[in-house]
Structures are given as C-alpha cells and as structure tokens.
Amino acid sequence: MQHFDLSPLYRASIGFDQVSDLMNRVISTNSTTTSYPPYDIEKTADDSYRISIAVAGFSDADLNVEVKNKTLIISGKKDDSTTEKSFLHKGIATRAFERTFHLADYVKVKGASHSDGMLHIDVFREVPEELKPRQIEIAVQGSAKPIIEH
C-alpha cells in the first residue's frame, strides 16, 4: 500500500488532514471490486442526490441500509435455502452483496424506498448556516462614527 506525504499542504492550508485519510482509503480499495449490483447516482436538486441500485429478486426483508462512521452501507442477502427450485437457466443474479459509499461532510440520508426491482436512497447535503459564505462589510477609515460614552 502506498502512502503520500501531504504534510507540505498542512503548512499553508487548514482542513487537509482529511484528504490524507481519503487518499489512503481510495488507494487501499481493492481494484478488483465487483460491479454487482449496478447502480446510478442522480443529482435531483442543488444539494440532493438519489442512489438507485438494481436489486431484482430481492425483497424488502432481504435488503439492509445503514449509515456508520460517515459511510453508507447497502447490503443484500437472499435466503434461498427454504425453497428448492430447479432452473434450466439462471440469469438473474441474487447473490449476496455489499455496496459502500463514503458520505462527505454534512451529507445525510433522507430515506430509502424499494419498488420495481430498484432500491432508491435519497441523500442531501445540509451545510450549517455558520459555514455558508457570507459577505464581510469593510469599514472605511474616517467614515465610521466614533462611539461616544457618557
């Protein structure tokens, strides 16, 4: 595993300590990750997104969605042990899976829904008011009224 030394960024920047963690997480991720199940990420508004995952053959009871340590974890496990089926051709994959998505700061999960073989997870970014950009008024020398105390 490679590690990058980002300490030169720390001298001139604030908040880049999380970049190091993110870089190490991306590098350490297995490059042979599976593409099952397929998913889409759609931007639905300025600060709202929808993750749609194709989960054909899974019921609500087979699916699990949880948020843990700023990570969205979606997993599915089909319990086929109760029914014995004889397939001539099995083309619909219902194997167990786990998909993870790292959530950025201030991103929260609004809810999840499952219909027509698709699992939809709605997320939104809610930046606190004190962190939003604001205009700072610049006082002009000589034009400010002095404070007079009585």
VOMI-548397 format. One record per residue: residue in three letters; x, z, y of N, C-alpha, C in turn. Coordinates in steps of 0.2 Angstrom, whole numbers, plus 5000, padded with zeros to 4 digits. Layout:
! residues N
<vexba->ALA | n_east->X | n_up->Z | n_north->Y | ca_east->X | ca_up->Z | ca_north->Y | c_east->X | c_up->Z | c_north->Y>
...
This chain:
! residues 150
<vexba->MET | n_east->5004 | n_up->5000 | n_north->4994 | ca_east->5000 | ca_up->5000 | ca_north->5000 | c_east->5004 | c_up->5000 | c_north->5006>
<vexba->GLN | n_east->5003 | n_up->4996 | n_north->5011 | ca_east->5006 | ca_up->4995 | ca_north->5017 | c_east->5004 | c_up->5000 | c_north->5022>
<vexba->HIS | n_east->5008 | n_up->5003 | n_north->5027 | ca_east->5006 | ca_up->5007 | ca_north->5032 | c_east->5009 | c_up->5004 | c_north->5038>
<vexba->PHE | n_east->5005 | n_up->5004 | n_north->5044 | ca_east->5008 | ca_up->5002 | ca_north->5050 | c_east->5009 | c_up->5008 | c_north->5055>
<vexba->ASP | n_east->5014 | n_up->5007 | n_north->5058 | ca_east->5016 | ca_up->5012 | ca_north->5063 | c_east->5013 | c_up->5010 | c_north->5070>
<vexba->LEU | n_east->5007 | n_up->5014 | n_north->5072 | ca_east->5004 | ca_up->5012 | ca_north->5078 | c_east->5005 | c_up->5017 | c_north->5083>
<vexba->SER | n_east->5011 | n_up->5021 | n_north->5082 | ca_east->5012 | ca_up->5026 | ca_north->5087 | c_east->5014 | c_up->5023 | c_north->5094>
<vexba->PRO | n_east->5017 | n_up->5017 | n_north->5095 | ca_east->5018 | ca_up->5015 | ca_north->5102 | c_east->5011 | c_up->5014 | c_north->5106>
<vexba->LEU | n_east->5006 | n_up->5013 | n_north->5102 | ca_east->4999 | ca_up->5012 | ca_north->5105 | c_east->4997 | c_up->5019 | c_north->5108>
<vexba->TYR | n_east->4999 | n_up->5024 | n_north->5105 | ca_east->4997 | ca_up->5031 | ca_north->5107 | c_east->4999 | c_up->5033 | c_north->5114>
<vexba->ARG | n_east->5005 | n_up->5030 | n_north->5116 | ca_east->5008 | ca_up->5032 | ca_north->5122 | c_east->5004 | c_up->5029 | c_north->5128>
<vexba->ALA | n_east->5001 | n_up->5023 | n_north->5127 | ca_east->4998 | ca_up->5020 | ca_north->5133 | c_east->4990 | c_up->5020 | c_north->5132>
<vexba->SER | n_east->4988 | n_up->5023 | n_north->5127 | ca_east->4981 | ca_up->5022 | ca_north->5125 | c_east->4978 | c_up->5029 | c_north->5123>
<vexba->ILE | n_east->4971 | n_up->5029 | n_north->5123 | ca_east->4968 | ca_up->5035 | ca_north->5121 | c_east->4963 | c_up->5033 | c_north->5116>
<vexba->GLY | n_east->4963 | n_up->5036 | n_north->5110 | ca_east->4957 | ca_up->5035 | ca_north->5105 | c_east->4960 | c_up->5030 | c_north->5100>
<vexba->PHE | n_east->4966 | n_up->5028 | n_north->5100 | ca_east->4968 | ca_up->5023 | ca_north->5095 | c_east->4970 | c_up->5026 | c_north->5088>
<vexba->ASP | n_east->4969 | n_up->5033 | n_north->5088 | ca_east->4971 | ca_up->5036 | ca_north->5081 | c_east->4966 | c_up->5034 | c_north->5076>
<vexba->GLN | n_east->4960 | n_up->5032 | n_north->5078 | ca_east->4955 | ca_up->5030 | ca_north->5073 | c_east->4957 | c_up->5023 | c_north->5070>
<vexba->VAL | n_east->4960 | n_up->5019 | n_north->5074 | ca_east->4962 | ca_up->5012 | ca_north->5072 | c_east->4967 | c_up->5012 | c_north->5066>
<vexba->SER | n_east->4971 | n_up->5017 | n_north->5066 | ca_east->4976 | ca_up->5018 | ca_north->5061 | c_east->4972 | c_up->5019 | c_north->5054>
<vexba->ASP | n_east->4967 | n_up->5024 | n_north->5055 | ca_east->4963 | ca_up->5025 | ca_north->5049 | c_east->4960 | c_up->5019 | c_north->5046>
<vexba->LEU | n_east->4957 | n_up->5015 | n_north->5051 | ca_east->4953 | ca_up->5009 | ca_north->5049 | c_east->4958 | c_up->5004 | c_north->5046>
<vexba->MET | n_east->4963 | n_up->5003 | n_north->5049 | ca_east->4968 | ca_up->4998 | ca_north->5046 | c_east->4970 | c_up->5000 | c_north->5039>
<vexba->ASN | n_east->4972 | n_up->5006 | n_north->5038 | ca_east->4973 | ca_up->5008 | ca_north->5031 | c_east->4968 | c_up->5008 | c_north->5026>
<vexba->ARG | n_east->4962 | n_up->5009 | n_north->5029 | ca_east->4956 | ca_up->5008 | ca_north->5024 | c_east->4955 | c_up->5001 | c_north->5023>
<vexba->VAL | n_east->4956 | n_up->4996 | n_north->5027 | ca_east->4955 | ca_up->4989 | ca_north->5026 | c_east->4960 | c_up->4986 | c_north->5021>
<vexba->ILE | n_east->4966 | n_up->4989 | n_north->5022 | ca_east->4972 | ca_up->4986 | ca_north->5018 | c_east->4971 | c_up->4989 | c_north->5011>
<vexba->SER | n_east->4969 | n_up->4995 | n_north->5010 | ca_east->4969 | ca_up->4998 | ca_north->5004 | c_east->4962 | c_up->4996 | c_north->5000>
<vexba->THR | n_east->4958 | n_up->4992 | n_north->5003 | ca_east->4952 | ca_up->4990 | ca_north->5000 | c_east->4954 | c_up->4985 | c_north->4995>
<vexba->ASN | n_east->4952 | n_up->4985 | n_north->4989 | ca_east->4953 | ca_up->4980 | ca_north->4983 | c_east->4951 | c_up->4973 | c_north->4985>
<vexba->SER | n_east->4956 | n_up->4969 | n_north->4985 | ca_east->4954 | ca_up->4962 | ca_north->4987 | c_east->4950 | c_up->4958 | c_north->4982>
<vexba->THR | n_east->4949 | n_up->4961 | n_north->4976 | ca_east->4945 | ca_up->4958 | ca_north->4971 | c_east->4938 | c_up->4960 | c_north->4971>
<vexba->THR | n_east->4936 | n_up->4963 | n_north->4977 | ca_east->4929 | ca_up->4966 | ca_north->4977 | c_east->4924 | c_up->4960 | c_north->4975>
<vexba->THR | n_east->4919 | n_up->4963 | n_north->4971 | ca_east->4914 | ca_up->4958 | ca_north->4969 | c_east->4909 | c_up->4956 | c_north->4975>
<vexba->SER | n_east->4906 | n_up->4950 | n_north->4974 | ca_east->4901 | ca_up->4948 | ca_north->4979 | c_east->4894 | c_up->4950 | c_north->4977>
<vexba->TYR | n_east->4893 | n_up->4954 | n_north->4972 | ca_east->4886 | ca_up->4956 | ca_north->4969 | c_east->4884 | c_up->4962 | c_north->4972>
<vexba->PRO | n_east->4879 | n_up->4963 | n_north->4974 | ca_east->4874 | ca_up->4958 | ca_north->4976 | c_east->4875 | c_up->4955 | c_north->4983>
<vexba->PRO | n_east->4872 | n_up->4949 | n_north->4984 | ca_east->4874 | ca_up->4946 | ca_north->4990 | c_east->4870 | c_up->4949 | c_north->4996>
<vexba->TYR | n_east->4872 | n_up->4949 | n_north->5002 | ca_east->4869 | ca_up->4952 | ca_north->5007 | c_east->4870 | c_up->4948 | c_north->5014>
<vexba->ASP | n_east->4866 | n_up->4950 | n_north->5019 | ca_east->4866 | ca_up->4947 | ca_north->5025 | c_east->4866 | c_up->4953 | c_north->5030>
<vexba->ILE | n_east->4870 | n_up->4952 | n_north->5036 | ca_east->4869 | ca_up->4956 | ca_north->5042 | c_east->4867 | c_up->4952 | c_north->5048>
<vexba->GLU | n_east->4861 | n_up->4955 | n_north->5050 | ca_east->4857 | ca_up->4951 | ca_north->5055 | c_east->4857 | c_up->4955 | c_north->5062>
<vexba->LYS | n_east->4859 | n_up->4952 | n_north->5067 | ca_east->4858 | ca_up->4956 | ca_north->5074 | c_east->4851 | c_up->4955 | c_north->5076>
<vexba->THR | n_east->4847 | n_up->4960 | n_north->5076 | ca_east->4840 | ca_up->4960 | ca_north->5078 | c_east->4838 | c_up->4961 | c_north->5086>
<vexba->ALA | n_east->4843 | n_up->4965 | n_north->5089 | ca_east->4842 | ca_up->4966 | ca_north->5096 | c_east->4849 | c_up->4968 | c_north->5099>
<vexba->ASP | n_east->4850 | n_up->4969 | n_north->5105 | ca_east->4857 | ca_up->4971 | ca_north->5108 | c_east->4860 | c_up->4976 | c_north->5104>
<vexba->ASP | n_east->4857 | n_up->4981 | n_north->5102 | ca_east->4860 | ca_up->4987 | ca_north->5098 | c_east->4857 | c_up->4988 | c_north->5092>
<vexba->SER | n_east->4854 | n_up->4983 | n_north->5089 | ca_east->4850 | ca_up->4984 | ca_north->5082 | c_east->4852 | c_up->4979 | c_north->5077>
<vexba->TYR | n_east->4853 | n_up->4981 | n_north->5071 | ca_east->4855 | ca_up->4976 | ca_north->5066 | c_east->4851 | c_up->4978 | c_north->5060>
<vexba->ARG | n_east->4851 | n_up->4973 | n_north->5055 | ca_east->4847 | ca_up->4973 | ca_north->5049 | c_east->4852 | c_up->4971 | c_north->5043>
<vexba->ILE | n_east->4853 | n_up->4975 | n_north->5038 | ca_east->4857 | ca_up->4973 | ca_north->5032 | c_east->4852 | c_up->4972 | c_north->5027>
<vexba->SER | n_east->4852 | n_up->4965 | n_north->5024 | ca_east->4847 | ca_up->4963 | ca_north->5019 | c_east->4851 | c_up->4962 | c_north->5013>
<vexba->ILE | n_east->4849 | n_up->4965 | n_north->5007 | ca_east->4853 | ca_up->4965 | ca_north->5001 | c_east->4848 | c_up->4962 | c_north->4996>
<vexba->ALA | n_east->4850 | n_up->4957 | n_north->4992 | ca_east->4846 | ca_up->4954 | ca_north->4987 | c_east->4846 | c_up->4958 | c_north->4981>
<vexba->VAL | n_east->4841 | n_up->4961 | n_north->4979 | ca_east->4841 | ca_up->4966 | ca_north->4973 | c_east->4835 | c_up->4964 | c_north->4969>
<vexba->ALA | n_east->4835 | n_up->4958 | n_north->4967 | ca_east->4829 | ca_up->4956 | ca_north->4962 | c_east->4830 | c_up->4959 | c_north->4956>
<vexba->GLY | n_east->4824 | n_up->4962 | n_north->4953 | ca_east->4824 | ca_up->4965 | ca_north->4947 | c_east->4825 | c_up->4973 | c_north->4947>
<vexba->PHE | n_east->4826 | n_up->4975 | n_north->4953 | ca_east->4827 | ca_up->4982 | ca_north->4954 | c_east->4820 | c_up->4985 | c_north->4958>
<vexba->SER | n_east->4818 | n_up->4991 | n_north->4955 | ca_east->4813 | ca_up->4994 | ca_north->4958 | c_east->4815 | c_up->4999 | c_north->4963>
<vexba->ASP | n_east->4810 | n_up->5002 | n_north->4967 | ca_east->4812 | ca_up->5007 | ca_north->4972 | c_east->4816 | c_up->5013 | c_north->4969>
<vexba->ALA | n_east->4814 | n_up->5015 | n_north->4963 | ca_east->4817 | ca_up->5021 | ca_north->4959 | c_east->4824 | c_up->5019 | c_north->4957>
<vexba->ASP | n_east->4826 | n_up->5013 | n_north->4956 | ca_east->4832 | ca_up->5011 | ca_north->4954 | c_east->4838 | c_up->5010 | c_north->4960>
<vexba->LEU | n_east->4835 | n_up->5011 | n_north->4966 | ca_east->4840 | ca_up->5010 | ca_north->4972 | c_east->4841 | c_up->5017 | c_north->4975>
<vexba->ASN | n_east->4847 | n_up->5017 | n_north->4978 | ca_east->4849 | ca_up->5023 | ca_north->4982 | c_east->4852 | c_up->5021 | c_north->4988>
<vexba->VAL | n_east->4850 | n_up->5024 | n_north->4994 | ca_east->4853 | ca_up->5023 | ca_north->5000 | c_east->4855 | c_up->5029 | c_north->5004>
<vexba->GLU | n_east->4861 | n_up->5030 | n_north->5005 | ca_east->4863 | ca_up->5037 | ca_north->5008 | c_east->4869 | c_up->5035 | c_north->5013>
<vexba->VAL | n_east->4869 | n_up->5040 | n_north->5018 | ca_east->4875 | ca_up->5040 | ca_north->5023 | c_east->4879 | c_up->5046 | c_north->5022>
<vexba->LYS | n_east->4886 | n_up->5045 | n_north->5021 | ca_east->4890 | ca_up->5051 | ca_north->5020 | c_east->4897 | c_up->5049 | c_north->5024>
<vexba->ASN | n_east->4899 | n_up->5054 | n_north->5028 | ca_east->4905 | ca_up->5053 | ca_north->5032 | c_east->4906 | c_up->5046 | c_north->5035>
<vexba->LYS | n_east->4901 | n_up->5044 | n_north->5039 | ca_east->4901 | ca_up->5038 | ca_north->5043 | c_east->4901 | c_up->5032 | c_north->5038>
<vexba->THR | n_east->4899 | n_up->5032 | n_north->5032 | ca_east->4899 | ca_up->5027 | ca_north->5028 | c_east->4892 | c_up->5026 | c_north->5025>
<vexba->LEU | n_east->4889 | n_up->5020 | n_north->5025 | ca_east->4883 | ca_up->5019 | ca_north->5022 | c_east->4884 | c_up->5016 | c_north->5015>
<vexba->ILE | n_east->4881 | n_up->5020 | n_north->5010 | ca_east->4882 | ca_up->5018 | ca_north->5003 | c_east->4875 | c_up->5016 | c_north->5000>
<vexba->ILE | n_east->4875 | n_up->5010 | n_north->4997 | ca_east->4869 | ca_up->5007 | ca_north->4994 | c_east->4871 | c_up->5006 | c_north->4987>
<vexba->SER | n_east->4867 | n_up->5009 | n_north->4982 | ca_east->4869 | ca_up->5008 | ca_north->4975 | c_east->4862 | c_up->5007 | c_north->4971>
<vexba->GLY | n_east->4863 | n_up->5004 | n_north->4966 | ca_east->4858 | ca_up->5002 | ca_north->4961 | c_east->4860 | c_up->5003 | c_north->4954>
<vexba->LYS | n_east->4855 | n_up->5006 | n_north->4950 | ca_east->4857 | ca_up->5006 | ca_north->4943 | c_east->4850 | c_up->5005 | c_north->4940>
<vexba->LYS | n_east->4850 | n_up->5000 | n_north->4935 | ca_east->4844 | ca_up->4998 | ca_north->4932 | c_east->4844 | c_up->5002 | c_north->4925>
<vexba->ASP | n_east->4839 | n_up->5005 | n_north->4923 | ca_east->4838 | ca_up->5009 | ca_north->4917 | c_east->4835 | c_up->5004 | c_north->4912>
<vexba->ASP | n_east->4838 | n_up->5000 | n_north->4908 | ca_east->4835 | ca_up->4995 | ca_north->4903 | c_east->4835 | c_up->4998 | c_north->4896>
<vexba->SER | n_east->4838 | n_up->5004 | n_north->4896 | ca_east->4838 | ca_up->5007 | ca_north->4889 | c_east->4832 | c_up->5009 | c_north->4886>
<vexba->THR | n_east->4826 | n_up->5009 | n_north->4890 | ca_east->4820 | ca_up->5011 | ca_north->4887 | c_east->4816 | c_up->5005 | c_north->4884>
<vexba->THR | n_east->4818 | n_up->4999 | n_north->4886 | ca_east->4814 | ca_up->4993 | ca_north->4884 | c_east->4819 | c_up->4989 | c_north->4880>
<vexba->GLU | n_east->4817 | n_up->4986 | n_north->4874 | ca_east->4821 | ca_up->4982 | ca_north->4871 | c_east->4818 | c_up->4975 | c_north->4872>
<vexba->LYS | n_east->4822 | n_up->4970 | n_north->4875 | ca_east->4820 | ca_up->4963 | ca_north->4877 | c_east->4825 | c_up->4959 | c_north->4873>
<vexba->SER | n_east->4822 | n_up->4953 | n_north->4871 | ca_east->4826 | ca_up->4948 | ca_north->4868 | c_east->4826 | c_up->4942 | c_north->4873>
<vexba->PHE | n_east->4832 | n_up->4940 | n_north->4876 | ca_east->4832 | ca_up->4935 | ca_north->4880 | c_east->4835 | c_up->4929 | c_north->4877>
<vexba->LEU | n_east->4832 | n_up->4923 | n_north->4878 | ca_east->4835 | ca_up->4917 | ca_north->4877 | c_east->4841 | c_up->4915 | c_north->4882>
<vexba->HIS | n_east->4839 | n_up->4916 | n_north->4888 | ca_east->4844 | ca_up->4915 | ca_north->4893 | c_east->4843 | c_up->4921 | c_north->4898>
<vexba->LYS | n_east->4849 | n_up->4924 | n_north->4900 | ca_east->4848 | ca_up->4930 | ca_north->4905 | c_east->4852 | c_up->4928 | c_north->4911>
<vexba->GLY | n_east->4849 | n_up->4925 | n_north->4917 | ca_east->4852 | ca_up->4923 | ca_north->4923 | c_east->4851 | c_up->4927 | c_north->4929>
<vexba->ILE | n_east->4847 | n_up->4932 | n_north->4928 | ca_east->4845 | ca_up->4937 | ca_north->4934 | c_east->4850 | c_up->4943 | c_north->4932>
<vexba->ALA | n_east->4854 | n_up->4944 | n_north->4937 | ca_east->4859 | ca_up->4950 | ca_north->4936 | c_east->4856 | c_up->4956 | c_north->4938>
<vexba->THR | n_east->4855 | n_up->4961 | n_north->4934 | ca_east->4853 | ca_up->4968 | ca_north->4936 | c_east->4858 | c_up->4973 | c_north->4934>
<vexba->ARG | n_east->4864 | n_up->4971 | n_north->4935 | ca_east->4869 | ca_up->4976 | ca_north->4933 | c_east->4870 | c_up->4981 | c_north->4939>
<vexba->ALA | n_east->4873 | n_up->4987 | n_north->4937 | ca_east->4874 | ca_up->4992 | ca_north->4942 | c_east->4878 | c_up->4990 | c_north->4948>
<vexba->PHE | n_east->4877 | n_up->4992 | n_north->4954 | ca_east->4881 | ca_up->4990 | ca_north->4959 | c_east->4882 | c_up->4996 | c_north->4964>
<vexba->GLU | n_east->4887 | n_up->4995 | n_north->4969 | ca_east->4888 | ca_up->5000 | ca_north->4974 | c_east->4891 | c_up->4996 | c_north->4980>
<vexba->ARG | n_east->4888 | n_up->4996 | n_north->4986 | ca_east->4890 | ca_up->4992 | ca_north->4992 | c_east->4891 | c_up->4998 | c_north->4997>
<vexba->THR | n_east->4897 | n_up->4997 | n_north->5001 | ca_east->4898 | ca_up->5002 | ca_north->5006 | c_east->4899 | c_up->4998 | c_north->5012>
<vexba->PHE | n_east->4897 | n_up->5001 | n_north->5018 | ca_east->4898 | ca_up->4999 | ca_north->5024 | c_east->4900 | c_up->5004 | c_north->5029>
<vexba->HIS | n_east->4906 | n_up->5003 | n_north->5032 | ca_east->4908 | ca_up->5009 | ca_north->5037 | c_east->4904 | c_up->5008 | c_north->5043>
<vexba->LEU | n_east->4901 | n_up->5014 | n_north->5046 | ca_east->4897 | ca_up->5014 | ca_north->5052 | c_east->4902 | c_up->5015 | c_north->5058>
<vexba->ALA | n_east->4901 | n_up->5012 | n_north->5063 | ca_east->4905 | ca_up->5013 | ca_north->5069 | c_east->4903 | c_up->5019 | c_north->5072>
<vexba->ASP | n_east->4906 | n_up->5021 | n_north->5077 | ca_east->4904 | ca_up->5027 | ca_north->5081 | c_east->4897 | c_up->5026 | c_north->5084>
<vexba->TYR | n_east->4893 | n_up->5031 | n_north->5084 | ca_east->4886 | ca_up->5031 | ca_north->5087 | c_east->4881 | c_up->5026 | c_north->5083>
<vexba->VAL | n_east->4883 | n_up->5023 | n_north->5077 | ca_east->4878 | ca_up->5019 | ca_north->5074 | c_east->4875 | c_up->5024 | c_north->5069>
<vexba->LYS | n_east->4868 | n_up->5023 | n_north->5069 | ca_east->4864 | ca_up->5027 | ca_north->5065 | c_east->4859 | c_up->5023 | c_north->5061>
<vexba->VAL | n_east->4857 | n_up->5025 | n_north->5055 | ca_east->4852 | ca_up->5022 | ca_north->5050 | c_east->4845 | c_up->5024 | c_north->5053>
<vexba->LYS | n_east->4841 | n_up->5019 | n_north->5054 | ca_east->4834 | ca_up->5020 | ca_north->5056 | c_east->4830 | c_up->5021 | c_north->5050>
<vexba->GLY | n_east->4831 | n_up->5016 | n_north->5045 | ca_east->4826 | ca_up->5017 | ca_north->5039 | c_east->4828 | c_up->5011 | c_north->5034>
<vexba->ALA | n_east->4825 | n_up->5011 | n_north->5029 | ca_east->4826 | ca_up->5006 | ca_north->5024 | c_east->4819 | c_up->5004 | c_north->5021>
<vexba->SER | n_east->4818 | n_up->4998 | n_north->5019 | ca_east->4812 | ca_up->4995 | ca_north->5016 | c_east->4814 | c_up->4991 | c_north->5010>
<vexba->HIS | n_east->4810 | n_up->4990 | n_north->5005 | ca_east->4811 | ca_up->4986 | ca_north->4999 | c_east->4805 | c_up->4982 | c_north->4998>
<vexba->SER | n_east->4805 | n_up->4975 | n_north->4998 | ca_east->4800 | ca_up->4971 | ca_north->4997 | c_east->4802 | c_up->4964 | c_north->4995>
<vexba->ASP | n_east->4799 | n_up->4961 | n_north->4990 | ca_east->4800 | ca_up->4954 | ca_north->4988 | c_east->4807 | c_up->4953 | c_north->4986>
<vexba->GLY | n_east->4810 | n_up->4958 | n_north->4982 | ca_east->4817 | ca_up->4957 | ca_north->4980 | c_east->4822 | c_up->4958 | c_north->4985>
<vexba->MET | n_east->4821 | n_up->4961 | n_north->4991 | ca_east->4825 | ca_up->4962 | ca_north->4996 | c_east->4825 | c_up->4969 | c_north->4998>
<vexba->LEU | n_east->4831 | n_up->4972 | n_north->4999 | ca_east->4832 | ca_up->4979 | ca_north->5002 | c_east->4834 | c_up->4978 | c_north->5009>
<vexba->HIS | n_east->4830 | n_up->4980 | n_north->5014 | ca_east->4832 | ca_up->4980 | ca_north->5021 | c_east->4834 | c_up->4986 | c_north->5024>
<vexba->ILE | n_east->4839 | n_up->4987 | n_north->5027 | ca_east->4841 | ca_up->4993 | ca_north->5030 | c_east->4842 | c_up->4992 | c_north->5037>
<vexba->ASP | n_east->4839 | n_up->4995 | n_north->5042 | ca_east->4839 | ca_up->4994 | ca_north->5049 | c_east->4844 | c_up->5000 | c_north->5052>
<vexba->VAL | n_east->4849 | n_up->4997 | n_north->5056 | ca_east->4853 | ca_up->5002 | ca_north->5059 | c_east->4853 | c_up->5000 | c_north->5066>
<vexba->PHE | n_east->4855 | n_up->5005 | n_north->5070 | ca_east->4855 | ca_up->5004 | ca_north->5078 | c_east->4861 | c_up->5008 | c_north->5081>
<vexba->ARG | n_east->4864 | n_up->5006 | n_north->5086 | ca_east->4869 | ca_up->5009 | ca_north->5090 | c_east->4866 | c_up->5013 | c_north->5096>
<vexba->GLU | n_east->4867 | n_up->5019 | n_north->5096 | ca_east->4865 | ca_up->5024 | ca_north->5101 | c_east->4870 | c_up->5027 | c_north->5105>
<vexba->VAL | n_east->4873 | n_up->5024 | n_north->5110 | ca_east->4878 | ca_up->5027 | ca_north->5114 | c_east->4875 | c_up->5032 | c_north->5119>
<vexba->PRO | n_east->4878 | n_up->5038 | n_north->5119 | ca_east->4876 | ca_up->5043 | ca_north->5123 | c_east->4877 | c_up->5041 | c_north->5131>
<vexba->GLU | n_east->4872 | n_up->5044 | n_north->5135 | ca_east->4872 | ca_up->5042 | ca_north->5142 | c_east->4879 | c_up->5043 | c_north->5145>
<vexba->GLU | n_east->4882 | n_up->5049 | n_north->5144 | ca_east->4888 | ca_up->5050 | ca_north->5147 | c_east->4894 | c_up->5046 | c_north->5145>
<vexba->LEU | n_east->4893 | n_up->5042 | n_north->5140 | ca_east->4898 | ca_up->5037 | ca_north->5138 | c_east->4897 | c_up->5030 | c_north->5140>
<vexba->LYS | n_east->4891 | n_up->5029 | n_north->5143 | ca_east->4889 | ca_up->5022 | ca_north->5146 | c_east->4893 | c_up->5021 | c_north->5152>
<vexba->PRO | n_east->4895 | n_up->5015 | n_north->5154 | ca_east->4898 | ca_up->5013 | ca_north->5160 | c_east->4894 | c_up->5015 | c_north->5166>
<vexba->ARG | n_east->4897 | n_up->5018 | n_north->5171 | ca_east->4894 | ca_up->5020 | ca_north->5177 | c_east->4899 | c_up->5018 | c_north->5183>
<vexba->GLN | n_east->4896 | n_up->5017 | n_north->5189 | ca_east->4899 | ca_up->5015 | ca_north->5195 | c_east->4901 | c_up->5021 | c_north->5199>
<vexba->ILE | n_east->4907 | n_up->5022 | n_north->5201 | ca_east->4910 | ca_up->5027 | ca_north->5204 | c_east->4911 | c_up->5025 | c_north->5212>
<vexba->GLU | n_east->4907 | n_up->5029 | n_north->5216 | ca_east->4907 | ca_up->5027 | ca_north->5223 | c_east->4914 | c_up->5029 | c_north->5226>
<vexba->ILE | n_east->4917 | n_up->5025 | n_north->5230 | ca_east->4923 | ca_up->5026 | ca_north->5233 | c_east->4922 | c_up->5028 | c_north->5241>
<vexba->ALA | n_east->4925 | n_up->5034 | n_north->5242 | ca_east->4924 | ca_up->5036 | ca_north->5249 | c_east->4929 | c_up->5033 | c_north->5254>
<vexba->VAL | n_east->4927 | n_up->5031 | n_north->5260 | ca_east->4931 | ca_up->5028 | ca_north->5264 | c_east->4934 | c_up->5034 | c_north->5269>
<vexba->GLN | n_east->4941 | n_up->5034 | n_north->5270 | ca_east->4944 | ca_up->5039 | ca_north->5275 | c_east->4941 | c_up->5038 | c_north->5282>
<vexba->GLY | n_east->4939 | n_up->5044 | n_north->5284 | ca_east->4936 | ca_up->5044 | ca_north->5291 | c_east->4929 | c_up->5043 | c_north->5292>
<vexba->SER | n_east->4926 | n_up->5040 | n_north->5287 | ca_east->4919 | ca_up->5039 | ca_north->5287 | c_east->4914 | c_up->5044 | c_north->5284>
<vexba->ALA | n_east->4918 | n_up->5049 | n_north->5280 | ca_east->4914 | ca_up->5054 | ca_north->5277 | c_east->4913 | c_up->5060 | c_north->5282>
<vexba->LYS | n_east->4907 | n_up->5063 | n_north->5282 | ca_east->4905 | ca_up->5068 | ca_north->5286 | c_east->4909 | c_up->5074 | c_north->5284>
<vexba->PRO | n_east->4912 | n_up->5078 | n_north->5288 | ca_east->4915 | ca_up->5084 | ca_north->5286 | c_east->4910 | c_up->5089 | c_north->5284>
<vexba->ILE | n_east->4912 | n_up->5094 | n_north->5280 | ca_east->4907 | ca_up->5099 | ca_north->5278 | c_east->4909 | c_up->5105 | c_north->5283>
<vexba->ILE | n_east->4903 | n_up->5107 | n_north->5286 | ca_east->4904 | ca_up->5112 | ca_north->5291 | c_east->4901 | c_up->5119 | c_north->5288>
<vexba->GLU | n_east->4905 | n_up->5124 | n_north->5288 | ca_east->4902 | ca_up->5130 | ca_north->5286 | c_east->4901 | c_up->5135 | c_north->5292>
<vexba->HIS | n_east->4895 | n_up->5138 | n_north->5291 | ca_east->4893 | ca_up->5143 | ca_north->5296 | c_east->4895 | c_up->5150 | c_north->5295>
